[in-house]
Amino acid sequence: MNIEMRPLSQADLKQAAAIWNFIVEEANSFPGDQVLCEAEAGLMFAQQTATVCAFQDNEVVGLYILHPNNIGRCGHIANASFGVKPAYRGKGIGRQLVEDCLKRSQDKGFKGLQFNAVVSTNYPAITLYLKLGFKIIGTIKDGYRLKDNRYVDTLIFLKSW
């Protein structure tokens, strides 16, 4: 699949917000529980160190946000969130997003990439992160509330360089 990665532009905002909101509504991976109107999504995306979209032709098929995991003296470790449009899942786009994010985070001077709350039932993400050399450094019991109000564990992943 021929995928192009490029920073979010205003022209991409509607498609990127739709992917973001779909994942929020799925309630099985993103911590947020509120969908964002286009203006709110634009503001949130603009506040990131980078917001990058994956394109097939002119269609946004995935995206990620990259930002510091913490502030000040802990700001050298990055954090990111990834999303792939449902019809394009399982086709390697997630891997391309994470690989691009790893490169951009290094280029921006980060010393590692940490995920604070990978939902333990998100097997595709867990499998991908392990294949790409991330390590599980912790588990938070009942750290995520699913759509049906059941709680499942979250995993903390880290890859340093």
C-alpha positions in Angstrom: 0.0 0.0 0.0 1.5 3.3 -1.1 1.2 5.6 2.0 2.5 9.2 2.2 3.2 10.7 5.7 2.9 14.5 6.0 2.0 17.0 8.7 -1.7 17.9 9.2 -2.9 20.8 7.1 -6.1 22.8 7.5 -7.4 20.9 4.4 -7.0 17.6 6.3 -8.7 18.7 9.5 -12.2 17.3 8.8 -10.9 13.8 7.9 -8.4 13.7 10.8 -11.0 14.8 13.3 -13.4 12.1 12.0 -10.8 9.4 12.6 -10.0 10.8 16.1 -13.7 11.0 17.1 -14.4 7.5 15.7 -11.7 6.1 18.0 -13.0 8.1 21.0 -16.5 6.7 20.4 -15.1 3.1 20.1 -14.0 3.5 23.7 -11.3 0.8 23.6 -8.0 2.7 23.3 -8.0 6.5 23.6 -8.4 7.8 27.1 -10.6 10.7 26.1 -14.4 10.3 26.3 -15.6 13.4 24.5 -15.8 13.8 20.7 -14.3 17.1 19.4 -15.9 19.5 17.0 -13.7 20.4 14.1 -12.5 23.6 15.8 -11.7 21.8 19.0 -9.8 19.1 17.1 -7.9 21.7 15.2 -6.8 23.4 18.4 -5.8 20.1 20.0 -3.9 19.0 16.9 -2.1 22.4 16.7 -0.9 22.1 20.3 1.1 19.0 19.6 4.8 18.9 18.8 3.7 17.2 15.6 0.4 16.0 14.1 1.1 13.7 11.1 -1.4 12.1 8.7 -1.1 9.0 6.6 -2.5 9.5 3.1 -3.5 7.1 0.4 -4.0 9.3 -2.6 -5.7 12.3 -1.0 -7.5 10.4 1.7 -6.4 10.6 5.3 -6.3 7.0 6.4 -4.5 7.4 9.7 -2.8 9.9 12.0 -0.7 10.4 15.1 0.0 13.1 17.6 3.4 13.5 19.2 4.2 15.6 22.2 6.3 15.5 25.4 5.2 12.9 27.9 5.8 15.3 30.7 7.0 18.9 31.4 10.3 20.4 32.3 13.0 18.0 33.4 11.0 15.1 32.1 10.1 16.7 28.8 12.8 14.8 26.8 10.6 11.6 26.6 7.8 11.8 24.0 4.3 10.4 24.1 2.1 9.7 21.1 -1.4 8.5 20.1 -2.2 6.7 16.9 -5.3 6.1 14.9 -6.2 4.3 11.7 -9.4 4.6 9.8 -11.4 1.4 10.3 -11.5 0.3 6.7 -7.7 0.5 6.6 -6.8 -1.4 9.7 -4.7 -4.5 9.4 -2.9 -3.3 6.3 0.4 -2.1 7.9 -0.6 1.6 8.2 -0.3 1.5 12.0 3.3 0.2 11.7 4.1 3.0 9.3 2.7 5.6 11.6 4.7 4.3 14.6 7.9 4.1 12.6 7.4 7.6 11.3 6.7 8.8 14.8 9.9 7.2 16.1 12.0 8.9 13.5 10.3 12.3 14.0 10.6 12.1 17.8 14.4 11.4 17.4 14.7 14.2 14.9 13.0 16.6 17.5 15.5 15.6 20.2 13.4 13.3 22.3 15.3 10.5 24.0 12.5 8.0 24.1 8.9 7.3 23.4 6.5 6.2 26.2 2.9 5.1 26.1 1.2 5.6 29.4 -2.1 3.7 28.9 -2.1 1.0 26.3 -5.4 -0.9 26.9 -4.6 -4.5 27.7 -7.3 -5.7 25.2 -5.8 -3.7 22.3 -3.9 -6.7 21.0 -3.0 -5.2 17.6 -1.2 -2.2 19.3 0.5 -4.4 21.9 1.8 -6.8 19.3 3.0 -4.0 17.1 4.8 -2.2 19.9 6.6 -5.3 21.0 7.7 -6.1 17.4 9.1 -2.6 17.2 11.2 -3.0 20.3 9.1 -1.3 22.9 9.2 -2.9 26.4 6.3 -3.2 28.9 7.6 -1.4 32.0 4.4 -1.5 34.1 0.8 -2.4 34.4 -2.0 -0.4 35.9 -4.7 -2.6 37.3 -8.2 -1.6 36.0 -6.6 1.5 34.4 -9.2 1.9 31.6 -13.0 2.0 31.6 -14.5 0.4 28.5 -17.7 1.6 26.8 -19.7 -1.0 28.8 -18.2 0.4 32.1 -16.0 -2.7 32.7 -12.5 -2.0 33.7 -9.4 -3.5 32.1 -5.7 -3.1 32.8 -3.5 -0.6 31.0 0.2 -1.2 30.1 3.0 1.3 30.1 5.4 0.9 27.2 8.8 2.5 26.6 11.4 2.6 23.9 14.6 4.6 24.6 17.5 5.5 22.4 
